[in-house]
Amino acid sequence: MNKAITSFWERLFFRYDVSRMRKAVVDYLTAEGIQAEVKDGMIQVLFEDYYYNVEFDLDGEYPRCDISFRLKDEMYEKLDLPRKTFIADKVNTDEERLSTLKAFGDVLIVDAHFYFANRKMLLSLFYEYFADVKHAVDDMCDLLQNELSEKEEKRPIGFTASPVVSKEEAKVAACNKKTE
């Protein structure tokens, strides 16, 4: 059969029409009160002050939906490599997730993908995977904030506190009493 005719027939079905997929996801997110728009062939979703990207890939037997989040931060770049991998390992192993956090030298990426056959399957899986990516991003941000605050709080030990104050504070903490 002629390739032009085949592509015409394929476009009649949802799983071969990227524009219909994008429209279905954007309409769903808009109905839920989430800001979403198509830019440069990708859906950009603004949810709770974070931007998420949604893309579709039709190269395989079934269409694939990719949901991703990228965080590039100067403070994150200053963390040492073991702290960066700790954040990724903790988020990836604490719970059973559908998404994966990848820690690189200058960027953190949370991504997930799934395959679907029709509109109903796309929207139901999109909800599950997007919620999982959002929870992974929340956990990642909490851990990153903790790591950055711990890095700022590190001071040389014993040089700034006087021994008398330290002994008094130790007694107060041990007795659980307030001093006046």
Rosetta constraint file for C-alpha pairs under 8 A:
AtomPair CA 1 CA 5 HARMONIC 7.15 0.50
AtomPair CA 1 CA 6 HARMONIC 6.83 0.50
AtomPair CA 2 CA 6 HARMONIC 6.27 0.50
AtomPair CA 3 CA 7 HARMONIC 6.16 0.50
AtomPair CA 4 CA 8 HARMONIC 6.26 0.50
AtomPair CA 5 CA 9 HARMONIC 6.29 0.50
AtomPair CA 6 CA 10 HARMONIC 6.09 0.50
AtomPair CA 7 CA 11 HARMONIC 6.10 0.50
AtomPair CA 8 CA 12 HARMONIC 6.84 0.50
AtomPair CA 9 CA 13 HARMONIC 7.45 0.50
AtomPair CA 10 CA 16 HARMONIC 5.73 0.50
AtomPair CA 10 CA 17 HARMONIC 7.71 0.50
AtomPair CA 11 CA 16 HARMONIC 5.48 0.50
AtomPair CA 11 CA 17 HARMONIC 5.29 0.50
AtomPair CA 12 CA 16 HARMONIC 7.73 0.50
AtomPair CA 12 CA 17 HARMONIC 7.55 0.50
AtomPair CA 13 CA 17 HARMONIC 6.78 0.50
AtomPair CA 14 CA 18 HARMONIC 7.96 0.50
AtomPair CA 14 CA 20 HARMONIC 6.58 0.50
AtomPair CA 14 CA 21 HARMONIC 7.09 0.50
AtomPair CA 14 CA 118 HARMONIC 6.30 0.50
AtomPair CA 14 CA 119 HARMONIC 6.81 0.50
AtomPair CA 15 CA 21 HARMONIC 7.73 0.50
AtomPair CA 15 CA 62 HARMONIC 7.42 0.50
AtomPair CA 15 CA 63 HARMONIC 6.24 0.50
AtomPair CA 15 CA 116 HARMONIC 7.93 0.50
AtomPair CA 15 CA 117 HARMONIC 6.07 0.50
AtomPair CA 15 CA 118 HARMONIC 5.96 0.50
AtomPair CA 15 CA 119 HARMONIC 7.81 0.50
AtomPair CA 16 CA 58 HARMONIC 6.99 0.50
AtomPair CA 16 CA 63 HARMONIC 7.47 0.50
AtomPair CA 17 CA 21 HARMONIC 6.54 0.50
AtomPair CA 18 CA 22 HARMONIC 6.16 0.50
AtomPair CA 18 CA 56 HARMONIC 6.94 0.50
AtomPair CA 18 CA 58 HARMONIC 7.97 0.50
AtomPair CA 19 CA 23 HARMONIC 6.08 0.50
AtomPair CA 20 CA 24 HARMONIC 6.06 0.50
AtomPair CA 21 CA 25 HARMONIC 6.34 0.50
AtomPair CA 21 CA 119 HARMONIC 7.41 0.50
AtomPair CA 22 CA 26 HARMONIC 6.04 0.50
AtomPair CA 22 CA 38 HARMONIC 7.56 0.50
AtomPair CA 22 CA 43 HARMONIC 7.04 0.50
AtomPair CA 23 CA 27 HARMONIC 5.87 0.50
AtomPair CA 24 CA 28 HARMONIC 6.08 0.50
AtomPair CA 24 CA 119 HARMONIC 7.45 0.50
AtomPair CA 24 CA 123 HARMONIC 7.82 0.50
AtomPair CA 25 CA 29 HARMONIC 6.15 0.50
AtomPair CA 25 CA 123 HARMONIC 6.94 0.50
AtomPair CA 26 CA 30 HARMONIC 5.99 0.50
AtomPair CA 26 CA 36 HARMONIC 5.77 0.50
AtomPair CA 26 CA 37 HARMONIC 6.62 0.50
AtomPair CA 26 CA 38 HARMONIC 7.95 0.50
AtomPair CA 26 CA 43 HARMONIC 7.52 0.50
AtomPair CA 27 CA 31 HARMONIC 6.05 0.50
AtomPair CA 28 CA 32 HARMONIC 6.38 0.50
AtomPair CA 28 CA 123 HARMONIC 7.70 0.50
AtomPair CA 29 CA 33 HARMONIC 6.40 0.50
AtomPair CA 29 CA 34 HARMONIC 5.16 0.50
AtomPair CA 29 CA 35 HARMONIC 6.91 0.50
AtomPair CA 29 CA 36 HARMONIC 6.56 0.50
AtomPair CA 30 CA 34 HARMONIC 5.21 0.50
AtomPair CA 30 CA 35 HARMONIC 6.01 0.50
AtomPair CA 30 CA 36 HARMONIC 6.62 0.50
AtomPair CA 34 CA 45 HARMONIC 7.33 0.50
AtomPair CA 34 CA 46 HARMONIC 6.82 0.50
AtomPair CA 34 CA 47 HARMONIC 6.21 0.50
AtomPair CA 35 CA 45 HARMONIC 5.93 0.50
AtomPair CA 35 CA 46 HARMONIC 5.37 0.50
AtomPair CA 35 CA 47 HARMONIC 6.94 0.50
AtomPair CA 36 CA 43 HARMONIC 6.62 0.50
AtomPair CA 36 CA 44 HARMONIC 5.63 0.50
AtomPair CA 36 CA 45 HARMONIC 4.37 0.50
AtomPair CA 36 CA 46 HARMONIC 6.25 0.50
AtomPair CA 37 CA 43 HARMONIC 5.54 0.50
AtomPair CA 37 CA 44 HARMONIC 5.52 0.50
AtomPair CA 37 CA 45 HARMONIC 6.71 0.50
AtomPair CA 38 CA 42 HARMONIC 5.48 0.50
AtomPair CA 38 CA 43 HARMONIC 4.34 0.50
AtomPair CA 38 CA 44 HARMONIC 6.15 0.50
AtomPair CA 39 CA 43 HARMONIC 6.13 0.50
AtomPair CA 39 CA 44 HARMONIC 6.72 0.50
AtomPair CA 41 CA 55 HARMONIC 7.65 0.50
AtomPair CA 42 CA 53 HARMONIC 6.68 0.50
AtomPair CA 42 CA 54 HARMONIC 5.91 0.50
AtomPair CA 42 CA 55 HARMONIC 5.19 0.50
AtomPair CA 42 CA 56 HARMONIC 7.89 0.50
AtomPair CA 43 CA 53 HARMONIC 5.68 0.50
AtomPair CA 43 CA 54 HARMONIC 4.93 0.50
AtomPair CA 43 CA 55 HARMONIC 6.48 0.50
AtomPair CA 44 CA 51 HARMONIC 6.48 0.50
AtomPair CA 44 CA 52 HARMONIC 5.79 0.50
AtomPair CA 44 CA 53 HARMONIC 4.82 0.50
AtomPair CA 44 CA 54 HARMONIC 6.51 0.50
AtomPair CA 45 CA 50 HARMONIC 8.00 0.50
AtomPair CA 45 CA 51 HARMONIC 5.45 0.50
AtomPair CA 45 CA 52 HARMONIC 4.99 0.50
AtomPair CA 45 CA 53 HARMONIC 6.23 0.50
AtomPair CA 45 CA 54 HARMONIC 7.69 0.50
AtomPair CA 46 CA 50 HARMONIC 5.63 0.50
AtomPair CA 46 CA 51 HARMONIC 4.65 0.50
AtomPair CA 46 CA 52 HARMONIC 6.51 0.50
AtomPair CA 47 CA 51 HARMONIC 6.47 0.50
AtomPair CA 47 CA 52 HARMONIC 7.61 0.50
AtomPair CA 51 CA 69 HARMONIC 6.82 0.50
AtomPair CA 52 CA 67 HARMONIC 7.03 0.50
AtomPair CA 52 CA 68 HARMONIC 5.77 0.50
AtomPair CA 52 CA 69 HARMONIC 4.88 0.50
AtomPair CA 52 CA 70 HARMONIC 7.65 0.50
AtomPair CA 53 CA 66 HARMONIC 7.91 0.50
AtomPair CA 53 CA 67 HARMONIC 5.70 0.50
AtomPair CA 53 CA 68 HARMONIC 5.22 0.50
AtomPair CA 53 CA 69 HARMONIC 6.36 0.50
AtomPair CA 54 CA 65 HARMONIC 6.96 0.50
AtomPair CA 54 CA 66 HARMONIC 5.58 0.50
AtomPair CA 54 CA 67 HARMONIC 4.61 0.50
AtomPair CA 54 CA 68 HARMONIC 6.57 0.50
AtomPair CA 55 CA 65 HARMONIC 5.80 0.50
AtomPair CA 55 CA 66 HARMONIC 5.14 0.50
AtomPair CA 55 CA 67 HARMONIC 6.68 0.50
AtomPair CA 56 CA 63 HARMONIC 6.92 0.50
AtomPair CA 56 CA 64 HARMONIC 5.60 0.50
AtomPair CA 56 CA 65 HARMONIC 4.66 0.50
AtomPair CA 56 CA 66 HARMONIC 6.21 0.50
AtomPair CA 57 CA 63 HARMONIC 5.78 0.50
AtomPair CA 57 CA 64 HARMONIC 5.05 0.50
AtomPair CA 57 CA 65 HARMONIC 6.51 0.50
AtomPair CA 57 CA 66 HARMONIC 7.85 0.50
AtomPair CA 58 CA 62 HARMONIC 6.84 0.50
AtomPair CA 58 CA 63 HARMONIC 4.65 0.50
AtomPair CA 58 CA 64 HARMONIC 6.44 0.50
AtomPair CA 59 CA 63 HARMONIC 7.23 0.50
AtomPair CA 60 CA 64 HARMONIC 7.73 0.50
AtomPair CA 62 CA 115 HARMONIC 6.14 0.50
AtomPair CA 62 CA 116 HARMONIC 6.36 0.50
AtomPair CA 62 CA 117 HARMONIC 6.38 0.50
AtomPair CA 63 CA 115 HARMONIC 5.73 0.50
AtomPair CA 63 CA 116 HARMONIC 5.99 0.50
AtomPair CA 63 CA 117 HARMONIC 7.02 0.50
AtomPair CA 64 CA 113 HARMONIC 6.72 0.50
AtomPair CA 64 CA 114 HARMONIC 5.62 0.50
AtomPair CA 64 CA 115 HARMONIC 4.46 0.50
AtomPair CA 64 CA 116 HARMONIC 6.57 0.50
AtomPair CA 65 CA 113 HARMONIC 5.41 0.50
AtomPair CA 65 CA 114 HARMONIC 5.50 0.50
AtomPair CA 65 CA 115 HARMONIC 6.37 0.50
AtomPair CA 65 CA 116 HARMONIC 7.88 0.50
AtomPair CA 66 CA 111 HARMONIC 7.17 0.50
AtomPair CA 66 CA 112 HARMONIC 5.89 0.50
AtomPair CA 66 CA 113 HARMONIC 4.36 0.50
AtomPair CA 66 CA 114 HARMONIC 6.88 0.50
AtomPair CA 67 CA 111 HARMONIC 5.62 0.50
AtomPair CA 67 CA 112 HARMONIC 5.34 0.50
AtomPair CA 67 CA 113 HARMONIC 6.11 0.50
AtomPair CA 67 CA 129 HARMONIC 7.74 0.50
AtomPair CA 67 CA 130 HARMONIC 6.94 0.50
AtomPair CA 67 CA 133 HARMONIC 7.66 0.50
AtomPair CA 68 CA 109 HARMONIC 6.98 0.50
AtomPair CA 68 CA 110 HARMONIC 5.57 0.50
AtomPair CA 68 CA 111 HARMONIC 4.19 0.50
AtomPair CA 68 CA 112 HARMONIC 6.46 0.50
AtomPair CA 68 CA 133 HARMONIC 7.58 0.50
AtomPair CA 69 CA 109 HARMONIC 5.63 0.50
AtomPair CA 69 CA 110 HARMONIC 5.11 0.50
AtomPair CA 69 CA 111 HARMONIC 6.34 0.50
AtomPair CA 69 CA 133 HARMONIC 7.85 0.50
AtomPair CA 69 CA 137 HARMONIC 7.73 0.50
AtomPair CA 70 CA 107 HARMONIC 6.78 0.50
AtomPair CA 70 CA 108 HARMONIC 5.75 0.50
AtomPair CA 70 CA 109 HARMONIC 4.60 0.50
AtomPair CA 70 CA 110 HARMONIC 6.59 0.50
AtomPair CA 71 CA 107 HARMONIC 5.58 0.50
AtomPair CA 71 CA 108 HARMONIC 5.12 0.50
AtomPair CA 71 CA 109 HARMONIC 6.48 0.50
AtomPair CA 72 CA 76 HARMONIC 7.47 0.50
AtomPair CA 72 CA 106 HARMONIC 6.20 0.50
AtomPair CA 72 CA 107 HARMONIC 4.56 0.50
AtomPair CA 72 CA 108 HARMONIC 6.56 0.50
AtomPair CA 73 CA 77 HARMONIC 6.42 0.50
AtomPair CA 73 CA 106 HARMONIC 7.27 0.50
AtomPair CA 73 CA 107 HARMONIC 7.05 0.50
AtomPair CA 74 CA 78 HARMONIC 6.64 0.50
AtomPair CA 74 CA 106 HARMONIC 7.87 0.50
AtomPair CA 75 CA 79 HARMONIC 6.99 0.50
AtomPair CA 75 CA 148 HARMONIC 7.29 0.50
AtomPair CA 76 CA 84 HARMONIC 7.89 0.50
AtomPair CA 76 CA 106 HARMONIC 7.03 0.50
AtomPair CA 76 CA 107 HARMONIC 7.69 0.50
AtomPair CA 76 CA 144 HARMONIC 7.58 0.50
AtomPair CA 76 CA 148 HARMONIC 7.72 0.50
AtomPair CA 77 CA 105 HARMONIC 6.31 0.50
AtomPair CA 77 CA 106 HARMONIC 5.00 0.50
AtomPair CA 77 CA 107 HARMONIC 7.52 0.50
AtomPair CA 79 CA 83 HARMONIC 6.37 0.50
AtomPair CA 79 CA 84 HARMONIC 6.61 0.50
AtomPair CA 79 CA 148 HARMONIC 7.76 0.50
AtomPair CA 80 CA 84 HARMONIC 6.55 0.50
AtomPair CA 81 CA 85 HARMONIC 6.24 0.50
AtomPair CA 81 CA 105 HARMONIC 7.44 0.50
AtomPair CA 82 CA 86 HARMONIC 5.98 0.50
AtomPair CA 83 CA 87 HARMONIC 6.38 0.50
AtomPair CA 83 CA 147 HARMONIC 7.40 0.50
AtomPair CA 84 CA 88 HARMONIC 6.61 0.50
AtomPair CA 84 CA 103 HARMONIC 6.16 0.50
AtomPair CA 84 CA 104 HARMONIC 7.72 0.50
AtomPair CA 85 CA 89 HARMONIC 5.95 0.50
AtomPair CA 85 CA 103 HARMONIC 6.20 0.50
AtomPair CA 86 CA 90 HARMONIC 5.92 0.50
AtomPair CA 87 CA 91 HARMONIC 6.24 0.50
AtomPair CA 87 CA 103 HARMONIC 7.87 0.50
AtomPair CA 87 CA 140 HARMONIC 6.71 0.50
AtomPair CA 87 CA 143 HARMONIC 6.25 0.50
AtomPair CA 87 CA 144 HARMONIC 6.89 0.50
AtomPair CA 88 CA 92 HARMONIC 6.03 0.50
AtomPair CA 88 CA 101 HARMONIC 5.53 0.50
AtomPair CA 88 CA 102 HARMONIC 6.12 0.50
AtomPair CA 88 CA 103 HARMONIC 5.87 0.50
AtomPair CA 88 CA 140 HARMONIC 7.60 0.50
AtomPair CA 89 CA 93 HARMONIC 5.95 0.50
AtomPair CA 90 CA 94 HARMONIC 5.67 0.50
AtomPair CA 91 CA 95 HARMONIC 7.34 0.50
AtomPair CA 91 CA 101 HARMONIC 6.95 0.50
AtomPair CA 91 CA 136 HARMONIC 6.58 0.50
AtomPair CA 91 CA 139 HARMONIC 6.50 0.50
AtomPair CA 91 CA 140 HARMONIC 6.35 0.50
AtomPair CA 92 CA 96 HARMONIC 7.65 0.50
AtomPair CA 92 CA 97 HARMONIC 7.00 0.50
AtomPair CA 92 CA 100 HARMONIC 6.17 0.50
AtomPair CA 92 CA 101 HARMONIC 6.30 0.50
AtomPair CA 97 CA 132 HARMONIC 6.67 0.50
AtomPair CA 97 CA 136 HARMONIC 7.99 0.50
AtomPair CA 98 CA 112 HARMONIC 6.44 0.50
AtomPair CA 98 CA 129 HARMONIC 6.50 0.50
AtomPair CA 98 CA 132 HARMONIC 6.34 0.50
AtomPair CA 98 CA 133 HARMONIC 7.73 0.50
AtomPair CA 99 CA 110 HARMONIC 6.64 0.50
AtomPair CA 99 CA 111 HARMONIC 5.47 0.50
AtomPair CA 99 CA 112 HARMONIC 4.42 0.50
AtomPair CA 99 CA 113 HARMONIC 7.69 0.50
AtomPair CA 99 CA 129 HARMONIC 7.30 0.50
AtomPair CA 99 CA 132 HARMONIC 6.47 0.50
AtomPair CA 99 CA 133 HARMONIC 5.80 0.50
AtomPair CA 99 CA 136 HARMONIC 7.34 0.50
AtomPair CA 100 CA 110 HARMONIC 5.56 0.50
AtomPair CA 100 CA 111 HARMONIC 5.56 0.50
AtomPair CA 100 CA 112 HARMONIC 6.45 0.50
AtomPair CA 101 CA 108 HARMONIC 7.08 0.50
AtomPair CA 101 CA 109 HARMONIC 5.66 0.50
AtomPair CA 101 CA 110 HARMONIC 4.36 0.50
AtomPair CA 101 CA 111 HARMONIC 6.66 0.50
AtomPair CA 101 CA 136 HARMONIC 7.51 0.50
AtomPair CA 102 CA 108 HARMONIC 5.86 0.50
AtomPair CA 102 CA 109 HARMONIC 5.12 0.50
AtomPair CA 102 CA 110 HARMONIC 6.27 0.50
AtomPair CA 103 CA 107 HARMONIC 6.47 0.50
AtomPair CA 103 CA 108 HARMONIC 4.77 0.50
AtomPair CA 103 CA 109 HARMONIC 6.54 0.50
AtomPair CA 104 CA 108 HARMONIC 6.04 0.50
AtomPair CA 110 CA 133 HARMONIC 6.63 0.50
AtomPair CA 110 CA 136 HARMONIC 7.24 0.50
AtomPair CA 110 CA 137 HARMONIC 6.90 0.50
AtomPair CA 111 CA 133 HARMONIC 6.82 0.50
AtomPair CA 112 CA 129 HARMONIC 6.76 0.50
AtomPair CA 112 CA 133 HARMONIC 6.98 0.50
AtomPair CA 113 CA 129 HARMONIC 7.64 0.50
AtomPair CA 114 CA 125 HARMONIC 7.42 0.50
AtomPair CA 114 CA 129 HARMONIC 8.00 0.50
AtomPair CA 115 CA 122 HARMONIC 7.99 0.50
AtomPair CA 116 CA 121 HARMONIC 5.82 0.50
AtomPair CA 116 CA 122 HARMONIC 5.56 0.50
AtomPair CA 116 CA 125 HARMONIC 7.94 0.50
AtomPair CA 117 CA 121 HARMONIC 6.51 0.50
AtomPair CA 117 CA 122 HARMONIC 7.33 0.50
AtomPair CA 118 CA 122 HARMONIC 6.16 0.50
AtomPair CA 119 CA 123 HARMONIC 6.27 0.50
AtomPair CA 120 CA 124 HARMONIC 6.24 0.50
AtomPair CA 121 CA 125 HARMONIC 6.00 0.50
AtomPair CA 122 CA 126 HARMONIC 5.77 0.50
AtomPair CA 123 CA 127 HARMONIC 6.23 0.50
AtomPair CA 124 CA 128 HARMONIC 6.66 0.50
AtomPair CA 125 CA 129 HARMONIC 6.06 0.50
AtomPair CA 126 CA 130 HARMONIC 5.74 0.50
AtomPair CA 127 CA 131 HARMONIC 6.05 0.50
AtomPair CA 128 CA 132 HARMONIC 6.27 0.50
AtomPair CA 129 CA 133 HARMONIC 6.16 0.50
AtomPair CA 130 CA 134 HARMONIC 6.11 0.50
AtomPair CA 131 CA 135 HARMONIC 6.24 0.50
AtomPair CA 132 CA 136 HARMONIC 6.17 0.50
AtomPair CA 133 CA 137 HARMONIC 6.12 0.50
AtomPair CA 134 CA 138 HARMONIC 6.21 0.50
AtomPair CA 135 CA 139 HARMONIC 6.19 0.50
AtomPair CA 136 CA 140 HARMONIC 5.99 0.50
AtomPair CA 137 CA 141 HARMONIC 6.05 0.50
AtomPair CA 138 CA 142 HARMONIC 6.25 0.50
AtomPair CA 139 CA 143 HARMONIC 6.22 0.50
AtomPair CA 140 CA 144 HARMONIC 5.97 0.50
AtomPair CA 141 CA 145 HARMONIC 5.97 0.50
AtomPair CA 142 CA 146 HARMONIC 6.25 0.50
AtomPair CA 143 CA 147 HARMONIC 6.14 0.50
AtomPair CA 144 CA 148 HARMONIC 6.11 0.50
AtomPair CA 145 CA 149 HARMONIC 6.07 0.50
AtomPair CA 146 CA 150 HARMONIC 6.06 0.50
AtomPair CA 147 CA 151 HARMONIC 6.19 0.50
AtomPair CA 148 CA 152 HARMONIC 6.36 0.50
AtomPair CA 149 CA 153 HARMONIC 6.19 0.50
AtomPair CA 150 CA 154 HARMONIC 6.43 0.50
AtomPair CA 156 CA 160 HARMONIC 7.80 0.50
AtomPair CA 158 CA 162 HARMONIC 7.69 0.50
AtomPair CA 161 CA 165 HARMONIC 7.07 0.50
AtomPair CA 161 CA 166 HARMONIC 6.85 0.50
AtomPair CA 162 CA 166 HARMONIC 6.41 0.50
AtomPair CA 163 CA 167 HARMONIC 6.21 0.50
AtomPair CA 164 CA 168 HARMONIC 6.27 0.50
AtomPair CA 165 CA 169 HARMONIC 6.07 0.50
AtomPair CA 166 CA 170 HARMONIC 6.11 0.50
AtomPair CA 167 CA 171 HARMONIC 6.31 0.50
AtomPair CA 168 CA 172 HARMONIC 6.23 0.50
AtomPair CA 169 CA 173 HARMONIC 6.04 0.50
AtomPair CA 170 CA 174 HARMONIC 6.04 0.50
AtomPair CA 171 CA 175 HARMONIC 6.10 0.50
AtomPair CA 172 CA 176 HARMONIC 5.63 0.50
AtomPair CA 172 CA 177 HARMONIC 5.40 0.50
AtomPair CA 172 CA 178 HARMONIC 6.53 0.50
AtomPair CA 172 CA 179 HARMONIC 7.22 0.50
AtomPair CA 173 CA 177 HARMONIC 6.93 0.50
